[in-house]
Amino acid sequence: MHLFEWEDFPWFPDVIRDAGTAYITKVMNMAGMLPPLVPKVMEAAEKSGAERIIDLCSGAGGPALAIAAELSERGSPLQVHCTDLFPNHVHLQFTVDASDGRVSYEPESVDATQVPEHLKGLRTIFNAFHHMTHEQARSILADSHDKRQPIAIFEIVDRKFANLGGIWLVPFFVALVVPFMRPFNWRWIPLTYLVPIIPLFILWDGFVSCLRIYQPFELRELVDGLDDFDWDIGLIPLPSGPIYATYLVGIPKER
């Protein structure tokens, strides 16, 4: 169900949008949701021969930072290069500075449906694919396929009851973690505790995100006809409860 998310509107205030991005990053890190995805990333890189990760739709770069750190912990030399259609230079630079040289970012706008030729490597999308309509999602996959660049897509939430049932606790968790979100913006305080705009925004967008997640059978429909790739689609159990991450990995077939 492609209902609207506030953060998708170009006029939406950055201070509120950034709070949503920082909250998601904080919660994913606290709950340990990202490390279970890394084996699939490493497997995709090994099978495809990719020497770096080109992260699409990076937002503020929070997932990329955690993934890069976990790759390093596992002894992988892979580095992560962040890209976005509307790169947030302040937040991405914060990510780069916190990465010990494991993360870089592209300062120019990068459209995930038409990735520039010079950005070669394993393309990744962490928790952003649901923002794409069916046509946009197909275009992203087709662009990887046509340019023979491997791709790995991960979604942390899904449409199952475990996620939808727990989403209503989000305003409570937002109030708890706002002081610990980084890079911190003092304007989040009145927008959380005086007028609860940020908790309500994150509640709505989080609920709609769950409804927009592509299920494995829908992902298989999206890759139908893209036959020069080997596609791996499935679920990864997460440690934060009876929930799963959905993944799609595409590797060019040998010619």
N, C-alpha and C positions, 0 to 999 in steps of 0.2 A: 504494500500500500504506500504509494508515493505522496503522502501528505507533506506539507511544507515544514522545513526547519528554519528557525529564525536566522541561524548563522549562515544560511545559503544566500540571504539577501545582501547585495553589495552595499546597501545603505546602512546595514545594521552596525551599531557602534562597536568599534574595535575593542574598547575597554571591556565590554560585556562578552563579546566573542572570545577574547583572549582568556577570560576567566573560565569559560567552558572548556577550552582546550587544555588549560592548566589543570583543571579539575580532573578531566579524563586521564591525563598523564599521571597525576598523583595517585589516583585510585588504582590504575593498572599496575603501577609500580608497587604500591602497598600490598596489593592482592597477589602479586607474583604472576600476573597473567601473561607476560611477554616471554620469559625464559622458555616455556614449553614450545614456543613457536620456532625457536632457533634451530633445532635439528632439521626441520624442513627447509629452512633457509640455507643451511650448510649443505644439505643434500642437493638442493637445486643448483647451488653454485658449483658443486663438485661435478654433477652430471653435465652441466652446460659449459663448464670451463670458464665461467665468469670470474673476473679478477677483482670486481668491486660491485657494490650495490648502488643502484640508482633508485632512490626512494622517491616515489611520486606522491603528490598530495600530502606533503610532509606536515603542513600546518606549522606549528611552532617547533617541530622536530623532537618532541618528547619521546615517542616510541622509537625513533631512530637512535636516540642517545642510549636508551636501555638495551636495544638490540645490539648496538655496537659494543657496549660494555660486556654483554653476555658472550658475544663472539670472541672477544679478547680473552675472557675467562676460560673459554673452551679451546684456546690456542689457535683460533682462526685469524689469518692476516687480513681478512676482508674489511674494507673500510666502507663507510656509508656516505653517499653524496645526496643531500636533501634537495628536493625541487618542489615548487608549488606554482599554481597559476597566479596567485597573488602572494609572493614571498613576504613573510613578516621578518624584515631584516633584523629588527631588534631582538626578537625571540630566537631566530635562527642563529644569530651571532652568539647569544647566550648559550645555546646548545653546543655550538662549535667550541667555545671557550671552556665548557665543562667536560669536553670529551677526551682530553689528553691526546688530541691529534687524530682521533678515530673517526670524526665526523667533519664534513665540509658541506658547503651549500652553494647552489647556483643562484647568483643574484638576479638573473633575468627570469621573466615569466616562462613557465614550462607548462604547456597544455598536455595532459596525460593521454589525450587522443591523437596527438601529433608530436611525439617526443623528438627533439632534434637529433640528427644523425651522430653528432659528436658525443652524445651521452650514451655510451655503450656499457653494458653490464647487466647484472640480474636486476630487473625492475621489481620493486616491491610496493605494495600499498597496505598500510596497516590501519584498519578500522575506518576507512574512508570510502570504500567501494560502494557502500549503500547510498551515498549521496548521488550516485549516478543513475540516471534513467536507463531503461533497457537499451536505448539507442547509444547513449554515451558509454555504457559498460561494454557493449559489443565493439564499439570503436576502439576502446582502450585495448581490448584483447586482440582485435584485428591488427592494430598498429604494431604490437609486439610480434605477432605472427608474421606479418608481411616484412618486417625488418629483421626477423630472425633473432630477436632478443628475448631471452628467457624472462618469465614473469612469475611472481609469487604473491598471492593476495590473501590477506587474513582479516577476518572479522571476529571481534571478541564477543559481541552480543548476538542474540538471535531472537526468533519470534516465539520461542518456547515459553511456557508459563513461568518457569523458574526466573527468567529475566523480567517478564512483564509484571509478575507479582511483586518482585523486589524493587521495581523502579520507583514506587511511591515513597520509598524511604530516602530518595535522593536529596530532597531539601534538608533533611536532618544531617546527612553526611556532608553536604556542602557547607553548612554552618560550622561543622567541626573542623574541616580541613582548609578553609579559605586562608587562615593565617599562615599555613605551612606551604602554600602553593608558590612556585617560583617560575620566572622572576616575579616578585611580588609587586602589586600595584595598590597603593593605599586607597584608591577610589573604590576598590572592591568592598571595603568595610561598610560604608553607608549603603551600598547597593545590595548588601547581603543582610545586614542586621537592622537597618532603619527602614528601608523600603526593599522588600525581598525580591527584587527584580532578577538577580542572578540565580537564586535557587529555583524560581519558577521557570526561567528560561532553560536551565539545564534539565529540569524535570520534563518539560514539553519536548525539547529536542532529543532527550534520551529515550522517551517513550516512542517518538516517531522513528528514531533510528532503529529500534527493535522491530518495528513494523516493516521497515524498508529493507531489512537484511535479505539477501538472496540465499535461498536454501540450496543444498547440493544439487537437487534435481533441476533447479532453475539455472544454476551455473553450467550444468551439462548442456542445457538448451542454448546458452549463450555461446558455447564453444563449438556448437554443431557446424560442421563444414570447414572448420579451421584444422584441416587434416595433416598439415605438415608439422604439427606439434604432438608430442605425447602429453596428455592431460591427466593430472592426478587431482582428484577432488574428494574431500572428506571432512572429518571432524577430529579435533584434538581435545582431549579432556583437559580441563583447567583445574588448578588446585583450590580455587576459591568457592567451591560448591558444586552442585550437580549441573554444571553448565559446560558448554563446549565452544571452542573456536572453530569457525568454518574456514577451510582453506581451499585454494585453487592454485595449482602449480603447473606451468606450461614450459616444456623444454623442446627446442627444435629437434626434429628427427635428423639423423645423419643422412646425408645425400650420397 
